[in-house]
Amino acid sequence: MTEPASSLEARLAFAKSIGLILCAVALIWAAPASLLFEPAAPDQRASANRALRSLWFAVLHYQVDYGTFPPACAPDGGLPASLTTPIAYVASVCRDPYSTAVPAALPAQEASNRAASRRVTFALCALFAARLALMALGPARGRTAGWRAVAELLAGGLVLAAWAAAARALQPPALRMSALGALTLGALGLFGLRLLTQGALLLLALCACGAVFALMTARGILLWAAAGAFAMAVLRTALFYWTLHVMKAKRLPGPWELRVPGWRFLFPSCLWLTAASSMALLALAGSQLSQTQAIRALEYGAAPIACAMRPDFFALSSNGPDFQPDWRAVVLFQILDEKGPESAGQYLTQNLYDPTNGVVSRGDILLFETLPQAERKSQDAQP
């Protein structure tokens, strides 16, 4: 038996209402933490010191268990496999933030946000110019249509001017939160005027949720999904307005019969506000997301910490501010064989970073350790 159309519509409306409630709860929970968060580049020197300390403790724990340092696994000073198997003395690969595999400097976040704001401004100006051209080329429809066009252009100009002023005056976190608030206000205004369907409202809510959770998880696919939801909302709204135009031409009852004070100005104001805030939120979220991904590339795309190890000596090194290594494992092993650990230490520390010398050093940041003399002699005495 076929379900009545009214019952099906009621079920769909109930499902959309539940979706709107879930989106509202998600935005209230996640929006402040995501939109107000400003990604900051990690302190490279502090990151290098943490990585060196982690490896240093791992090697000392190995020495306590086996009485020697891990053997070298490669002439270029790679990380020995004995630190990870069968016992994991180090939980993950310790990476060098001064690796040559990552850029020395990040693009400025402020410049990236300004570029995103300019793109939104240019897009709004293009929409405004296109709407003005359509009005100029369209047929004249009397005094009522003329006043309606003036109200629409005035609303669009005010929204465009408000966005330009906000982009200049507000900091990026406040601008993102303002865009979300303006999107909510404009969409609810259109819905209250019965000029936005519940489905389009849900798509706009999903657009906002996608942008917020893209920033929270640093996943670009969520931002693309948010842009897709916005495009579907625009398409659905355009079809709805076309249907209203056809119904009005046939003098059928419709939502245009709603009359509130100043509704001819409220409608274009809410429409321009919704479009501008949606585009601003997506553009600013994309700018912040690209910055977050660049910072993560610094942390996870770097080369591992350089290691040079023998049973009686080990050295761990970060490239330092010059992004170039100042020693070679092959030369270090040669000095160890010919002159001993003391000369090897002098070779390593000739360019060592010293934070107390008052000079900007370009040397490596490193840690090295020598097996105590008594332990070396007992090890040599073993058959």
LOKE-751362 format. One record per residue: x, z, y of N, C-alpha, C, O, CB in turn; residue in one letter. Coordinates in steps of 0.05 Angstrom, whole numbers, plus 32768, in hexadecimal, padded with zeros to 4 digits. Last residue first. Glycine has a CB too. Layout:
// residues N
XZYXZYXZYXZYXZYa
...
This chain:
// residues 383
86A882057F0386B081EE7EF2869D81D77EF586A181C27EE986B281F67ED5p
86B282217F4486A0821C7F2D86A982047F1E86B281F07F2A868382197F37q
86D282217F7086DD822E7F5886CB82297F4086D4822E7F2986E0824B7F5Da
86B3820B7F9986C981FB7F8E86D482077F7486DF81F87F6386DF81F97FA2d
869182367FA18686821D7F97869C820C7F8B869881FF7F768677820E7FADq
86B3825B7FB686A682627F9D869A82497F90869982467F78869182777FA1s
86C182407FE586D682457FD186C9824C7FB686D382437FA286E8825D7FDAk
8690823F8000869D82257FF986B2822A7FE386B4821A7FD086AA82198012r
868682748008867482667FF68680824B7FEE867C82427FD8865982618003e
86AF8280802C86AE828E8012869D827F7FFE86A3827D7FE786A582AB8015a
86A28260805886BA825B804986BA8268802E86C2825B801A86D382658059q
865D8249805E8672825D8062868A8258804F8686824E803986678279805Dp
864F82078071864D821B805C8663822F8060867A82278064864F820D8040l
863A81FA80B3864F81F8809F864B820E808A864582248091866B81FA80ACt
860C81D480D9861281ED80CC862781E780B7862781D180AA85F981FA80BFe
85ED81BD811685FD81B880FE860581D380F3860681E78101861681A68104f
85C0819A814085C681B3813285D881AC811B85D38198810D85AD81C28129l
85B88178817F85BE817A816285C28196815A85C781A8816A85D68169815Bl
85AD814581AA85A4816081A585A781658187859A815781778586816581AFi
85DF811C81CB85CC812281B685C4813F81B685D2815181C185D7811A819Bd
85E68112821485EF811681F885D8811C81E585C1811F81ED8602812D81F8g
85E0810E824885D680F7823985DD80FA821B85DB80E8820C85E180DD8243r
85CE8140827885DE8137826185D0811F825385B8811E825285E3814E824Es
85D3815082B885C1814182A685D18135829085E08122829485B1812B82B6v
85EE819182C185F2817482C285DE816782AF85D881718299860F816C82BAv
85EE81C782B985E581BD82D385E8819F82D785E5819582ED85F581CA82E8g
85F981DE8289861081D48298860881C882B3861981C082C3861D81BE8288n
85D181F1826885DB8203827D85F181F7828E85FC820582A085E6821C826Ft
85C281CF823F85AF81D3825585B981E5826B85AC81E78280859681DF824Ap
85E7819F822285EB81BA822B85D881BF824385DD81B58259860881C08234d
85EF817481EB85DE817B820385E28199820985E081AA81F785C1817581FEy
862E815B81D88617816C81D38609817381ED8615817782018620818681C5l
8658813981D08643813081E2862A814281E08614813881E5863C811381DCn
8678815681AE8685814A81C68671814081DA8677813D81F28698813481BDq
8664816C8180865D81798199866A816C81B18667817781C7866581968198t
8678814C8155865B814C815B8655815781778644814C8185864D815D8147l
86AE8157815786A5813B815A8688813A8161867F812A817186AA812B8140y
86AE818E814D86B78184816786AE8167816C86A78160818286D681868169q
869C818D8117868C8199812C8694819081488683818C8159868D81B7812Ag
86C88174810086AE816680FF869B81728114868D8163812286A1816880E3a
86EE819A810786F18181811686D78172811686D181648129870881708109s
86D881C080E386DC81C780FF86DF81AE811086D381AC812586F581D88102e
86D781A880AF86BE81AD80BE86C281B380DC86B181AC80EC86AF81C480B1p
870D817780A886FE818F80A386E6819380B586E2818480C8871081A780A5g
872C814980A88734815E80BA8724817880B6872C818D80C18731815580D7k
871B8125807F873681258089873E813E8098875581478095873B810C809Ae
86E5812E807486F8812B805E8714812F80678725813A805986F481108051d
86CE813180A786CC8148809586E08146807F86EC815A807786B081498089l
86D980FE80B986E6811480C686E5812D80B586F8813C80B486DA811A80E2i
86B680E2809786D380DC809786E380F380A386F780FC809986D980C280A6q
868480F580A6868E80FB808B86AC80F6808986BA8104807A867F80E98077f
868380DF80DB868280FC80D7868D810380BB869D811680B88666810680DAl
868380A980D2869A80B480DF869B80D380DB86B080DE80D7869980AE80FDv
865180A680B98669809D80AA868180A980B7869380B380A9866A807E80ABv
862D80B880E0863180C880C8864A80C080B9865880D180AE861980C580B6a
863E80B88125863880A8810D863F80B980F4865380C680F38647808D810Cr
862480C88166863680CC8150862C80BC8138861580B38137863980EA8148w
85FD80C1818C861980C38195862D80C8817F864480CE8184861B80D881AAd
85C38096818E85D380AA818085F080A9818A85FB8094818F85D280A58161p
8599809181C785AD808481B785BD809A81A885C380AF81B485C0807381C8q
857880A581EF856B809681D98580808881C78579807481B98558808281E4f
858A80C78216859380AB8218858780998202858C8081820285B180AA8217d
857680FA8208856980EB821E857380CE8220856480BD822D856E80F88237p
857C80FB81BE857F810581DA857480F281EF856980DD81E8859C810981DFg
857A80F28187858980E08198858D80EA81B485A180E281C1857C80C68199n
8585812C815F8573811B816E8583810A818285988113818C855D812C817Ds
85A08140811F85A48137813B858C8127814585808118813685BD8125813Ds
85C3816B80F485A9815F80FB85AA8158811985B4816781298592817380F5l
85F3817380C185EE816F80DE85D3816180E185CC814F80D28604815E80EBa
8617819B80918600818A809985FD818980B78604819C80C585E68193808Bf
864181AB805B863E81A7807886258196807C861F8184806C865881988084f
864A81AE8024865681C38034865181C08053865C81CF8062867381C4802Fd
862F8181800E862A819C8002863681B38013862C81CA80108636819E7FE7p
8619815E8048862A816080318626817C8025861A818D80338649815B8038r
85F48134807585F7814C8064860B8148804E860E8132804285DC81548058m
85D4812280AE85ED811D809F85F48136808F85F8814B809B8605811580B3a
859B810580CB85A6811A80BA85C0811180AE85C280FA80A58592812380A4c
856F80FA8101858780F280F38593810980E48596811F80EF859C80E58106a
852880FB80FB8540810981058558810080F4855680FE80DB853D81288104i
850780BB80F6850D80D680EE852680E180FB853780D28105851080D880CFp
84EA8098812E84FB80988117850080B5810F84FF80C7812085158089811Ca
84A4809A814384C1809D814784D0809D812D84C480A1811784C780B78156a
846E809A8140847C8081813C849A8082813F84A7806E813D8472806D814Fg
845A80CC814C845980C38130846880A9812B846D80A28114843C80C18128y
846380D68183846680EB8170846980E18153847880ED8143844F80FE8172e
845B80A6819E847480B581A2847980C9818C848F80CD8184847380C381BDl
8428809B818D843D808A8183845880978188846B80938178843C806E8191a
840C80C081AA840E80C4818D842480B38181843180BA816D83F380BF817Fr
840F80A781DB841D80C181D7842080C781BA843480D281B1840D80D881E5i
83F0807A81D2840D807781D9841C809181D58433809181CC8410806D81F6a
83BF809281C983CC808481B383E9807F81B983FA808081A683BE806A81ADq
83B580A681FD83B780B881E683C580AB81CF83D680B881C1839C80C281DDt
83B18075821983C68088821F83CB809C820883E180A2820283BF80978239q
8384805F8201839D805181FF83B58063820583CA806281F9839E80388211s
835E808682118364808281F5837E807381F1838E807B81DF834D807281E7l
835B807F824883668098823D836D80958220838180A18217835180AF8241q
8345804B824A835F80518256836B806A824B8383806B8245835C80548274s
83148052822F832980408224834480458230835880448221832180248228g
82FB807482538301807E82388316806C822B83288076821D82E8807F8227a
82F68052827F830780698281830E807582668325807F826282F9807F8292l
82D3802B826882ED802482728300803B827483178039826C82EA8016828Da
82A5804A825982B4803B824582D08034824E82E38036823F82A58022823Dl
8296805F828C829D8071827682AD8063826082C1806E82568284807D826Al
828C803082A982A1804282B182AA8054829A82C2805982968298805282C9a
8260801A828C8279800B828E8290801D829682A6801A828B82767FF482A1m
823B804582968243803D827B825D802E827B826F8034826A822D802C826Es
8238804582CE8243805C82C1824B805682A4825F8060829A822F807382C1s
8221801282D8823B801982E38247803082D4825F802F82CD823880208301a
81EF801482BC8203800082B5821F800882BF8232800582B081FB7FE582C2a
81D6804082D581DB804082B881F1802C82B08203803282A181C1803A82A8t
81D4802F830A81E38047830381E9804882E581FF805082DE81D28060830Bl
81B28002830681CE7FFF830F81DF8017830781F6801482FF81D07FFA832Dw
8183801E82F5818F800882E581AC800482EC81BD800282DA817F7FEE82EAl
81798043831D817F804C8302818C803782F1819E803D82E18166805682F5c
8170801D8347818580318349818D803C832E81A5803D8328817B8048835Bs
81447FFE8336815F7FF2833781758006833A818C8001833081607FDE834Ep
811E802C83358124801C831E813F800E8320814F8011830E810E8007831Af
811B80428369812680528353812E8041833B81428046832F81118067834Al
8102801B8388811E8021838D812B803183768142802D83708121803083A7f
80D0801C837280DD8002837580FA8005837C810A7FF3837680CF7FF1838Br
80C08051837680C98047835B80D6802C835E80E78025834D80B180448349w
80B0807283A080CA806483A180D38058838780EB8054838380DF807783AAg
8087809B837A80928095839580AE8089839480C080948388809380AF83A6p
806E807583438079808E834E808580878369808B8070836E808F809B833Av
804580568318804C8057833480558073833C80458086833C8033804E8345r
8040802C82E28048804682EA80518045830880618034830F8060805182D9l
80387FF882D68022800582E48029802182EC801A802E82FB800A800582D1e
80617FE782B980647FE382D6804D7FF082E6804E7FF382FE80667FC582DDw
80557FEC82848060800482918064800082AF8069801382BD807B800A8285p
80157FC8827E80307FCE8277803B7FE58287802D7FF0829880427FB5827Bg
7FE07F9A826F7FE97FB5827780057FBB826E800D7FB482577FD57FCA826Dp
7FE97F5582847FE47F69826F7FED7F8582797FFF7F8682897FF27F618254l
7FF07F2782A17FDF7F3C82AB7FD77F5082957FC07F5982957FC77F3082B9r
80167F0382937FFC7F0082867FE87F16828E7FD27F1782837FFF7F008267k
80417F1782AF80377EFD82B6801B7EF882AA800B7EE982B6804B7EE782ACa
80497F478293803F7F4882AF80337F2D82B7801F7F2C82C680557F5182C2k
805C7F33826380437F42826380377F438280801F7F41828380477F5E8258m
808C7F1C827580787F0B8269805C7F19826980487F0C826F807F7F04824Cv
80A67F4A828780A17F34829A808B7F22828F80797F19829E80BB7F24829Fh
80AB7F678258809B7F72826E80937F5C8282807D7F5B828C80AA7F88827Cl
80CF7F46823C80B47F4A823280A17F558248808A7F4D824980B47F5E821At
80FB7F4C825D80EF7F31825A80D37F34825080C17F25825881007F208248w
81057F82825480FD7F79826F80F17F5D826E80DE7F57827E81157F7A8282y
81137F7F821D80FC7F8F822680F37F87824180DA7F85824681047FAD8226f
81417F60821F812A7F56821181117F65821980FB7F5A821B812E7F5881F2l
81627F84823C815C7F6A824781437F5E823A81327F52824781747F578244a
81657FAF821981587FB3823281507F98823F813B7F96824B81697FC28245t
81827F9781EF81677FA181EA81577FA5820481407F9F820581687FBC81DAr
81B27F8B820A81A27F7681FE81857F7F81F981727F7181FF81AE7F6C81E4l
81C37FBF821781BE7FAB822C81AC7F95822281997F8C822F81D97F9F8236v
81C97FD581E481B67FE181F781AF7FCD820D81987FCB821681C17FFB8203a
81F27FB581D081D77FB381C381C27FBF81D681AB7FB581D781D87FC281A8m
821B7FC581F282137FA981F381F77FA681E681E67F9781F082277F9881E4a
821F7FFB81E282177FF581FE820D7FD8820081FA7FD3820D822F7FF98211f
82307FF581AE8216800281B3820D7FFC81CF81F57FF881D48218802081AFa
82627FDD81B7824D7FCF81A982327FDA81AE821E7FCC81B182537FCD818Cg
827C800881CF82787FF081DF82627FDE81D282527FD281E082927FE081E1a
827D802B81A3826E803281BB8269801A81CD8253801881D8827F804781CBa
829E800E81818282801381798271801B8191825A80138193828180298163a
82CD8012819E82C17FF7819A82A47FFA819182937FEA819A82D17FE78185w
82D58048819882D0803E81B382C4802281B182B3801B81C182EB803D81C3l
82DD804C816282C68059816D82C0804F818982A9804D819182CA8077816Dl
830D8031815C82F58025815082DC8032815B82C78024815D82F680278131i
833580518172832B803B81818311802E8176830280238186834080268184g
833A809581718334807E81608327806881708311806B817B832280868148r
834180CA8182835580B581888352809D817683668093816C837280C18186a
831B80F1817E832980EA8165833F80D5816A834E80CF8157831680DF8151t
830980F581B3830E810D81A383208107818B83328117818482F4811A819Bm
830080C181C4831580D181D1831D80EA81C0833480F281C0830C80DA81EDl
82D680B581A282EF80A581A1830680B381AE831C80B281A482EA808A81AEa
82B080D981B282BD80DE819982D680CC819482E780D3818582AA80DB8182f
82A280C081E382AB80DC81E382BB80E181C982D180EC81CA829480EF81E5v
8290808D81D482A7809081E682B380AC81E582CB80AF81E5829E808A8203a
8265809B81B2827C808C81A78294808F81B982AA809281B08275806F81A4g
824280B481D6824E80C481C0826780B581B4827B80C281AE823A80C881A9c
8234808881F6824280A08202825080B081EC826780B981F0822F80B18211a
821B806881CF8232805E81DE8242807581EA825B807681E88229804B81F5c
81F1808981C08206808381AC821F807881BA8235807E81B181FB806F8197l
81D4808681F081DE809F81E781F4809C81D2820880AA81D381C880B181DCa
81C7804F81EF81D88059820481E4807581FD81FB807A820381C9805B821El
81A6805081C181BF804081C181D2804981D781EA804A81D381B9802281C4l
817C806F81D4818C807981BE81A7806A81BC81BB807681B7817D807681A3l
8168804D81FB8172806782038184807381ED8199807F81F3815B807B8209l
8156802481DB816C801E81ED8179803981F78191803A81FB8163800E8205a
812D803F81C08143803481B1815B802F81C38172803481BB813B801B81A3g
810A804B81E98117806181DB812F805881CB8143806681C98103807081C9q
8113801F82228107802682088117803E81FC812D804382038107800E81F5t
810580248265811B80248251810F802E823781028043823681338036825Al
80DE802D828880EB8013828A81048012827881158000827C80F2800C82A7l
80C5805D829380BA804C827D80C5802F827F80B7801C8278809C804C827Er
80DD807E82B480CD806A82C180C0805782AD80B2804482B480DE805A82D4l
80FB809B828F80E580A8829B80D2809482AA80BA809982AC80EE80BC82AFg
812280758283810F807C826E80F7808A827A80E080878270811D808F8259f
813D807382B4812F805B82AA811B8062829581058056829481448047829Fl
815080A982B4813E809F82C9812F808682C08117808482C5814E809982E1g
817080AA8287815880BA8286814480B2829C812C80B38299815E80D88289l
81988087829A818980808282816F80908280815A8085827A819980858269a
81AC80A382C781A0808982CA818F808182B28179807682B681B5807482CDg
81BE80D482B081AA80D482C5819C80B982C7818480B882C981B780DC82E0l
81E580C1828B81CE80D1828281B880D0829681A080CD828F81D680EE827Dt
820880A882AE81FC8099829981E380A7828F81CE809B828A821080958282l
821980D382CE820980BE82DA81FB80AD82C581E580A482CA821B80AC82ECa
823480F182A7821D80FD82B3820C80E782C081F380E882BF8225811182C8g
825E80CD829A824B80D68285823280E18291821C80DB8288825880EA8273l
827780CA82CD826B80B282C1825780B982AB824280AC82A9828280A082B5a
828880FF82D2827380F582E5826780DC82DA824E80D882DD828080EF8300s
82AE810182AA8296811282A78280810882BA8269810982B3829D812F82ADm
82D280DD82C082C680D782A682AD80E882A2829980DE829982DA80DD8290r
82E080F782EF82D380DD82F182C680D682D782B080CA82D782E880C782F9l
82F9812582DD82E0812882EB82D1810D82ED82B8810D82EC82E481338307a
8328810B82C68315811B82B682FA811E82C382E5811B82B68321813682B0p
833E80EE82F6833380E082DE832180F282CC830C80E882C4834980D782CDp
832481098335833981068321832D80FA8307831580FC830383468122831Bq
830280E7836A830380F88353831B80F38342832580DD834082E980F58343l
830780C08394830880DD839A830C80EE838283198103838482EE80E483A8a
8305808C837F831B80948391831E80B28394833480BC83968316808883ADr
82D8808C836082F1808483548309808B8365831F8090835B82F18066834Ea
82B18099838682B880AC837182D380A6836482E280B8835E82A280AD835Ca
82B0806A83A582B8808383B182C08098839C82D480A683A082A1808E83C3a
829F8045837E82B98041838B82C3805B839882DA8061839782B7802B83A0a
826C805B837282818059835E829C8056836A82AF80638362827C8042834Aw
8252805583A4825680708398826C806F8383827C80828382823C807A838Da
8251801D83A88261802D83BB8266804983B1827C805483B58252802E83D6a
82308011837C824B8006837D825C801683918273801C838A824B7FE98385l
8201802B838D820E80338374822B80298374823D8038836C81FF8028835Bv
81F6800D83BC81FB802A83BD8209803483A4821B804583A681E0803983C1l
81EE7FD983A782047FDE83BA820A7FFC83BC8222800383BE81FD7FD483D5g
81C07FE2838781DA7FD9837B81F17FDF838D82067FE8838481D97FBC8374g
819B7FF083AF81A28003839A81BD7FFC838C81CD800D8388818C80038385a
819B7FC083CC81A37FD983D981AB7FEE83C581BF7FFB83C8818C7FE383EBl
81887F9C83A781A37F9983B181AC7FB283BF81C47FB983BD81A37F8183C4l
81547FB2839F81677FB0838881837FAD839281957FBA8388815F7F998377e
813D7FAE83D281417FC883C681557FC783AF81657FDA83AC81267FD283BBa
813E7F7683D8814D7F8783EA81527FA283DE81687FAD83E0813F7F898405v
811B7F6883AF81377F5F83AE81487F7083C0815F7F7783B981397F4183B5a
80EC7F7F83C280F77F8883A981147F8083A681247F8F839C80E67F7C8391r
80E37F6183F180E97F7E83F380F57F8983D981067F9B83DA80D07F8D83FAw
80DA7F2F83D780F07F3383EA80F77F5083ED810F7F5783EC80E97F278404g
80AC7F3883B980C57F3283AB80DD7F3683BD80F27F3E83B480C47F1583A0a
80897F3F83E5808D7F5483D280A77F5083C280B67F6383BF80767F5683BEt
80897F0D840080947F25840D809A7F3B83F980AE7F4983FD80807F2E8422r
809A7ED783D3808A7EE583E680987EFF83F080AE7F0583E980707EEC83DBg
80BF7EC183B180A57EC983A680967EDB83B980887EEE83B180A97ED8838Br
80EC7E8B83AB80E17EA083BC80C57EA783B280B57E9583AB80E07E9783DAa
81147E80837180FE7E78838380F47E90839380F27EA6838980E77E6C8373p
815C7E8C837281417E8E8366812C7E86837A81317E868393813C7EAA835Cg
818B7E8E838E81847E75838181677E758376815C7E60837281977E6E836Bl
818E7EC3839E818F7EAE83B281857E9383A781797E8383B581AC7EAB83BDa
818C7EDE836E81767EE2838181767ECC839681607EC3839E81797EFD838Fm
81BB7ECD835781A27EC6834A818B7ECA835D81787EBA835D819E7ED88331l
81E07EE3837B81DE7EC6837981C47EBE836C81B77EAA837481F67EBB8369a
81D87F19837281D37F0E838D81CF7EF0838C81BE7EE5839981E97F1683A0l
81EA7F1D833E81CE7F23834481C67F18835F81B07F0E836281C97F418343r
82207F10834682107EFF833581F27F03833A81E27EF0833C82167F048317a
82317F3A836682317F1F837182207F0C836082127EFB836B824E7F158371a
82297F648341821B7F65835A821A7F49836782057F40837082287F78836Ef
824E7F56831982317F58831382207F57832D820C7F4A832D822B7F718304l
827D7F59833782757F3F832C82587F3F832582497F2C832982867F398312a
827E7F8F8344827C7F7B835A82737F60834F82647F52835C82977F798368c
82847FA38310826B7FA9831F82687F96833682527F8D833C826C7FC68329l
82B77F8F830482A07F8782F382867F8C830282747F7C830182A17F9682D9a
82D67FA9832B82D47F8C832B82BC7F82831B82AF7F70832382EE7F7F8320f
82CF7FDF831A82C67FD6833582C37FB8833682AF7FAE834182DA7FDF834At
82E67FDD82E782CA7FE382EA82BF7FDA830582A97FCF830682C5800182E6v
831B7FD282F7830D7FBF82E682EF7FC482E782DF7FB182E883167FC282C8r
83278000831483267FE6832283177FD2831183087FC2831C83427FDC8328r
8328802682EC8314802883018311800E831082FB80068317831B803F8315s
8354801582CE8339801582C28323801682D7830F800982D58337802C82AEa
837C801E82F48377800282EB835B800082DE834D7FED82E2838D7FFA82D7a
8379805582F883738045830F836D80288307835B801C8312838A80468323r
838A806382C4836F806982CD8367805982E58350805082E7836C808782D3n
83BF805182C683AD804682B28390804B82BA837F803982B783B380518296s
83D4807282ED83D3805582F283C0804882DF83B2803582E783EF804982F0a
83D080A382D283C1809F82EB83BF808282F183A9807982F983CF80AE8302e
83F3809D82A783D6809F82A283C6809A82BB83B1808E82BA83D080BB8297q
8428807082A4841B808682B383FE808682AE83F0807182B08421808382D1a
84448062826484378059827D84298070828A841E8082827D842480438276p
847F8088825084638080824D8458807482668460807C827C845280988244l
84C18077823D84AE8082825184938077824B848F8061824184B7807A826Ea
84DC8063821284E88079822084D58086823484D8809D823B85018071822Fa
84B9805381D684C0804E81F284CB806781FF84C4807D81F884A880438202p
84D98057819584C3805D81A784CB805881C484E3805A81CA84B8807A81A3v
8507804F817984EF8040817084D78045818284C28038817E84E880488154a
852F806F8188852F8055819585168045818D8511802F819885488045818Et
851880B38191851F809C8180851E80828190850E807F81A2850D809A8167s
850D80E381A6851F80D281B5852880BA81A4853E80AF81A9853780E281BEy
84EF80FE818084E180F2819784F280E181A984E880D281BA84D5810881A8p
84F880F6813D850780F9815684F880ED816D84F480D5816E852380EC8153d
84D4811B810B84DB8102811A84E88109813484E3811E814084C280F2811Er
84D3813180CB84D8813A80E684E3812380F684F8811880F084ED815280E7c
84A1812A809C84B9811D80A884BC812780C484A9812580D484B780FF80A6v
848A816A80838487814E808B84A08143809784B38153809C846F814B809Fs
849D819A806D848281918067847E8173806E84708166805F846E81A18076a
84D781A9804984CD81A0806384B28192805D84B08182804B84E0818C8071v
84DD81B7801584E881CA802984DF81C2804584DF81D28057850681CA8027y
84BB81AF7FDF84B981A47FFA84C381B9800E84B481CA8017849B819C8000a
84DD81A37FA484D281B87FB584D281AC7FD284E681A27FDB84E381D37FB4i
84F6817A7F8A84DB81817F8084CE81977F9284B6819B7F8F84DD818B7F64p
84EC815A7FCA84E6815C7FAD84FC816B7F9F851381687FA684E181407FA1t
850081627FFE84E3815D7FFA84DA815F7FDD84C381647FD884DC81428005t
853681687FFC85278179800E85098177800B84FA81878015852F8173802Bl
854981407FDC8548815B7FD0853A816F7FE3853381857FDA856481657FCAs
854F81127FF9853681167FEA853381317FDF851D813A7FD9853481017FD4a
856B8119803A856E811B801D8552811F80108541812E801A858181328015p
856680EA806D855D81048064855E81058046855480F38038853F8109806El
85A580C6807C858880C98078858080E4806D859280F38065857E80B38065g
85D980B6808D85CE80D0809485B180D2809185A480E080A185D580D680B0g
85EF8088807B85E78088809785D980A2809E85CD80A480B485D48071809Bd
85FA808E8045861080908058860880918075861780998086862380798053p
85CB80BA802485D2809F802F85E980A2804285EB80B7805085B98092803Ca
85C580ED801585B880D9800485BF80BD800D85B980AA7FFF859A80DD8004c
85ED8127800E85E68110801E85DA80FA800B85E480F67FF585FE8104802Da
85D181627FF085E4814D7FF185DA8136800285C28131800585EB81427FD5p
85C0819F801385B88187800485CD8171800585DB816F801A859D817C800Fp
85F081D5800B85DE81C5801B85D681AC800B85E481A57FF885EC81BD8036f
85ED82097FD985FA81F37FE885E681E67FF985CE81EA7FF7860781DF7FD4t
85CD822F7FC185E982377FC885F882217FD6860F82267FDF85F7823E7FAFg
859882297FB685AB821B7FA585C882217FAC85DA82197F9D85A781FD7FA8y
857A824A7FD9857182467FBD8587823B7FAB858A82437F94855982337FBCd
859582488009859082627FFD8589825F7FE08591826F7FCF85798271800Cv
85928211801485AC821D800E85AA8239800185BA82417FF185BD82208028q
855C820B801E856881FD80078583820A7FFF8589820E7FE8856C81DF800Dy
855A8228804D854B8231803685558224801C855782318008852D822B8039h
85798207806E8583822280678574822D8050857F823C803F858082348080l
855981D98070857381D78063857D81F3805C858981F68046858781C98076v
852D81EF808C852981E38071854481E28062854581E8804A851C81C78073a
854381FD80BC8539821280AB85358208808E853A8216807B851F821E80B5f
854E81C880CE856481DC80CB855B81F280B8856A81FA80A6856C81E780E7w
851C81B180D3852F81A780BF854581BB80BA854D81BE80A3853A818C80C8l
850881D180FD84FA81CF80E4850C81C580CE850D81D180B884E281BC80E6s
852E81C78126852B81E2811B851D81E28100852481F080EE851C81F4812Er
852481918131853E819A8127853C81B5811A854881B981058553819A813El
84EF8194814484F58185812C8510818D81208512818F810884F581668133a
84F681B4817284E581BD815C84EB81AE814284EC81BA812D84C781BA8163r
851781938191852181AD8188851081B88171851B81C3815E852181C1819Fn
84F48167819A850D8163818B8518817E81808521817F816985228156819Da
84CD818181B884C68175819E84DF8171818D84DE8176817584B7815B81A2s
84EA818F81E684DF81A481D584D7819981B984DB81A781A584C681B081E3a
84F6815B81F8850C816D81F08502818481DF850F818B81CB851A81788209r
84C48146820284D4813A81EE84EB814C81E584F1814E81CD84E0811F81F8q
8487815F820984A28165821284B5815B81FD84B7816881E884A581838218d
8456812A82058463814281FB847E81468207848B8132820F8465814181DCp
842981178239844081108228844E8129821E8452813C822E845480FD8237a
83E58127823583FE812B824284158124822E8413812A821784018148824Ca
83A18115824383B88114823183D28117824083D6810B825583B880FB8220p
8371813F82598384812B8263839C812B825183AB813E8250838C81318281e
832E814D824E834981508244835A8139824E83528121824D834981508225f
82FB8143825D830B8153827083288156826783398160827682FF816E8275l
82E68129823182E8811A824B82F98129825F8305811C827082CD81168256l
82EA814F820782F58134820582FA81278220830F811C822582E3812381F4s
82D2817F821682ED8180820B82FA8165820A83128163820D82EB818B81EFa
829F816C822A82B3817A823B82CF817A823082E28175823F82AA81968240p
8288815181FA828F8143821382A38152822482B78146822D8277813D8223a
8278817081CE8292816281CD829B815781E882B3815381ED8292814C81BAa
8246818981D7825C819781C98277818A81CE828B819881D18256819881ACw
8227816481F2822B817F81FE8243818D81F18251819C81FF8212819081FBi
8229813B81CC8236813781E6823B815281F48250815682008224812681F8l
820D815281A182298149819D8237814681B8824E814E81BB822A812F818Ea
81DA815981B881EA817181AF8207816A81AC8219817981B481DE817B8194v
81CD812381C281CF813681D881DF814F81D081F0815881E081B3813F81E2a
81CC810F818E81E0810481A181E3811781B981FA811C81C281D780E981ACc
81A1812C817A81BB8130816E81D18125818181E68132818481BD81218153l
81788118819A817E8135819B819A813A819081AA8149819B816A8145818Bi
817880E2818B817E80EA81A78186810781A98198810E81B8816680E481B9l
816880E78155818280DC815C818B80E3817981A280EA817E818280BF8159g
813580FB815C8148810C814E81658102815581778112815A8144810C8130i
811E80CE8174811F80E88183813480FA8176814381088185810380F58183s
812280A9814B813180A58164813480BE8174814880C381808125808F8175k
80FE80C08127811A80BD811F812C80B98138814280C4813A811E80A6810Ca
80CE80BC814580D880D6813D80F680D58136810680E6813E80C880E28126f
80CA8084814880CD8094816080D880B0815A80E880BA816A80B28095816Fa
80C38079811180DB806F811F80DF807E813980F68085814080D880518126l
80928093810880AA809B80F980C38092810780D780A1810A80A9809180DDr
80718075812A80758091812F808D809C8121809C80AD812C805C80A18125a
807480438112807F8046812D8083806481338097806B8141806C803A8141e
805A804F80E28076804780E28083804A80FD809A805380FF8078802A80D8l
8027805A80F58036806F80E78053806980E78064807A80EA802B807380CBs
80188029810B801A8040811C802A80568110803A8064811D7FFE804A8124s
8016800880DD802B800380F1802E801B810480458022810C80247FEA8102a
800E8027809D8003801E80B7801A801B80CB802D802A80CB7FEE803180C1p
802D800E8062802B8024807580208019808F802980048098804680328079e
800C7FEF802B801C7FEC80438017800380578000800A805B80177FD18051t
801180007FE880008000800080128000801980248010801B7FED80188000m
